[in-house]
Amino acid sequence: MTPKTQKSAYSSPWSLSVQFSLFIWRLSWVISCAWTPKFFNPWRLFVLRVFGAKIEGFPFVHSTAKIEIPWHIKLHHRACLGSGVIAYSLGEIEIHEGVTVAQEVYLCTGTHDFDSANLQLVTKPILIEKNVFIGARTMVLPGVTIGKGAIIGAQSVLTNDIPPDEVYAGNPAKKIRKR
């Protein structure tokens, strides 16, 4: 379900059937998951699966996490989406085993073609490899891959790929040291 060409900057790139599915998804999450305590995680994972999320093993998704398009999400065993995380999954987001995405992190897969008169939607995937820690309120921009074992400091902005086993922080994020 990739976006189609927009007729104008004000039209949706999504078909009516996709828009309806997204409406049902949002309503279902609010009614059945957004209020649930921590130990209801299996229920939240079930609801995500019903809406097409690819889930392996037993990840954790906080009840206040916001997932824009669940069928664009893949969560591996022990991946964690913390409180207030926004997974703006207009494109694919894959989060591998043992990853912690701390509170209020923004994972953004969508941007626009600013050379186009109608500001066409452009999506690029985000890949977070095994055992990564992403600090609170970090922003991960479209097309970024975070290498295995990397640590990202709080409130960082990731505009480029992060190599494995390195510590990055800042805006834009810069290498601090080797892990």
PEURLIN-V31880 format. One record per residue. N is the residue number from 1. RES is the residue in three letters. OMEGA is omega as a letter, one per 20 degrees, with the letter a starting at -180 (999 if undefined). NEAR is the number of other ideal C-beta (glycine too) atoms within 8 Angstrom. D_CENTER is the distance of its C-alpha to the mean C-alpha in whole Angstrom. Layout:
BEGIN
{{N & RES & OMEGA & NEAR & D_CENTER} {N & RES & OMEGA & NEAR & D_CENTER}}
END
This chain:
BEGIN
{{1 & MET & r & 6 & 17} {2 & THR & a & 4 & 16} {3 & PRO & r & 8 & 17} {4 & LYS & r & 7 & 21} {5 & THR & r & 5 & 23} {6 & GLN & r & 13 & 23} {7 & LYS & r & 5 & 27} {8 & SER & r & 6 & 26} {9 & ALA & a & 7 & 24} {10 & TYR & r & 3 & 24} {11 & SER & r & 8 & 24} {12 & SER & r & 5 & 21} {13 & PRO & a & 9 & 19} {14 & TRP & r & 9 & 19} {15 & SER & r & 7 & 22} {16 & LEU & r & 5 & 23} {17 & SER & r & 6 & 22} {18 & VAL & r & 9 & 19} {19 & GLN & r & 10 & 19} {20 & PHE & r & 8 & 21} {21 & SER & r & 9 & 18} {22 & LEU & r & 11 & 16} {23 & PHE & r & 8 & 18} {24 & ILE & r & 8 & 19} {25 & TRP & a & 11 & 16} {26 & ARG & r & 8 & 15} {27 & LEU & r & 8 & 19} {28 & SER & a & 12 & 19} {29 & TRP & a & 11 & 16} {30 & VAL & a & 8 & 18} {31 & ILE & a & 7 & 21} {32 & SER & a & 8 & 20} {33 & CYS & a & 13 & 18} {34 & ALA & a & 8 & 17} {35 & TRP & a & 4 & 20} {36 & THR & r & 9 & 20} {37 & PRO & a & 5 & 21} {38 & LYS & a & 6 & 20} {39 & PHE & r & 4 & 22} {40 & PHE & a & 10 & 21} {41 & ASN & r & 9 & 18} {42 & PRO & r & 6 & 19} {43 & TRP & r & 10 & 20} {44 & ARG & r & 12 & 16} {45 & LEU & r & 12 & 15} {46 & PHE & a & 8 & 18} {47 & VAL & r & 12 & 17} {48 & LEU & r & 14 & 13} {49 & ARG & r & 9 & 16} {50 & VAL & a & 7 & 18} {51 & PHE & r & 11 & 15} {52 & GLY & r & 7 & 15} {53 & ALA & r & 12 & 12} {54 & LYS & a & 7 & 13} {55 & ILE & r & 10 & 14} {56 & GLU & r & 8 & 16} {57 & GLY & a & 8 & 18} {58 & PHE & r & 6 & 17} {59 & PRO & r & 15 & 14} {60 & PHE & r & 9 & 14} {61 & VAL & a & 13 & 11} {62 & HIS & a & 11 & 13} {63 & SER & a & 12 & 15} {64 & THR & r & 7 & 13} {65 & ALA & r & 13 & 10} {66 & LYS & r & 8 & 9} {67 & ILE & a & 13 & 7} {68 & GLU & a & 10 & 8} {69 & ILE & a & 11 & 9} {70 & PRO & a & 11 & 9} {71 & TRP & r & 8 & 11} {72 & HIS & a & 11 & 9} {73 & ILE & r & 16 & 7} {74 & LYS & a & 11 & 9} {75 & LEU & r & 13 & 10} {76 & HIS & a & 14 & 13} {77 & HIS & r & 9 & 16} {78 & ARG & r & 11 & 16} {79 & ALA & a & 14 & 12} {80 & CYS & r & 10 & 11} {81 & LEU & a & 14 & 9} {82 & GLY & a & 14 & 11} {83 & SER & r & 8 & 13} {84 & GLY & r & 10 & 12} {85 & VAL & r & 16 & 8} {86 & ILE & r & 12 & 6} {87 & ALA & a & 12 & 3} {88 & TYR & a & 10 & 5} {89 & SER & r & 14 & 5} {90 & LEU & r & 11 & 9} {91 & GLY & a & 12 & 9} {92 & GLU & r & 10 & 8} {93 & ILE & r & 14 & 5} {94 & GLU & a & 11 & 8} {95 & ILE & a & 13 & 8} {96 & HIS & a & 14 & 12} {97 & GLU & r & 10 & 15} {98 & GLY & a & 10 & 15} {99 & VAL & r & 17 & 12} {100 & THR & r & 9 & 12} {101 & VAL & a & 13 & 9} {102 & ALA & a & 13 & 12} {103 & GLN & r & 9 & 12} {104 & GLU & r & 11 & 11} {105 & VAL & r & 16 & 9} {106 & TYR & r & 11 & 7} {107 & LEU & a & 13 & 4} {108 & CYS & r & 12 & 6} {109 & THR & a & 15 & 7} {110 & GLY & r & 11 & 10} {111 & THR & a & 9 & 14} {112 & HIS & r & 9 & 17} {113 & ASP & a & 8 & 21} {114 & PHE & r & 5 & 23} {115 & ASP & r & 3 & 26} {116 & SER & a & 8 & 26} {117 & ALA & a & 4 & 28} {118 & ASN & r & 9 & 25} {119 & LEU & a & 10 & 22} {120 & GLN & r & 10 & 21} {121 & LEU & r & 12 & 17} {122 & VAL & r & 9 & 16} {123 & THR & r & 12 & 12} {124 & LYS & a & 9 & 11} {125 & PRO & r & 11 & 9} {126 & ILE & r & 16 & 7} {127 & LEU & r & 9 & 9} {128 & ILE & a & 14 & 10} {129 & GLU & a & 14 & 13} {130 & LYS & r & 10 & 15} {131 & ASN & r & 10 & 16} {132 & VAL & r & 17 & 14} {133 & PHE & r & 10 & 14} {134 & ILE & a & 13 & 12} {135 & GLY & a & 14 & 14} {136 & ALA & r & 10 & 14} {137 & ARG & r & 10 & 13} {138 & THR & r & 16 & 12} {139 & MET & r & 10 & 10} {140 & VAL & a & 13 & 9} {141 & LEU & a & 10 & 10} {142 & PRO & r & 13 & 10} {143 & GLY & a & 7 & 12} {144 & VAL & r & 13 & 11} {145 & THR & r & 10 & 12} {146 & ILE & a & 14 & 13} {147 & GLY & a & 13 & 16} {148 & LYS & r & 10 & 17} {149 & GLY & r & 11 & 18} {150 & ALA & r & 17 & 17} {151 & ILE & r & 11 & 17} {152 & ILE & a & 16 & 15} {153 & GLY & a & 13 & 17} {154 & ALA & r & 9 & 17} {155 & GLN & r & 8 & 16} {156 & SER & r & 14 & 16} {157 & VAL & a & 10 & 14} {158 & LEU & r & 15 & 13} {159 & THR & a & 7 & 15} {160 & ASN & r & 6 & 16} {161 & ASP & r & 7 & 16} {162 & ILE & r & 13 & 16} {163 & PRO & r & 7 & 19} {164 & PRO & r & 8 & 19} {165 & ASP & r & 9 & 21} {166 & GLU & r & 14 & 21} {167 & VAL & r & 12 & 21} {168 & TYR & r & 15 & 19} {169 & ALA & r & 11 & 19} {170 & GLY & a & 9 & 20} {171 & ASN & i & 6 & 19} {172 & PRO & a & 8 & 19} {173 & ALA & r & 13 & 18} {174 & LYS & a & 7 & 21} {175 & LYS & r & 6 & 23} {176 & ILE & r & 8 & 24} {177 & ARG & r & 6 & 26} {178 & LYS & r & 5 & 25} {179 & ARG & 999 & 8 & 24}}
END
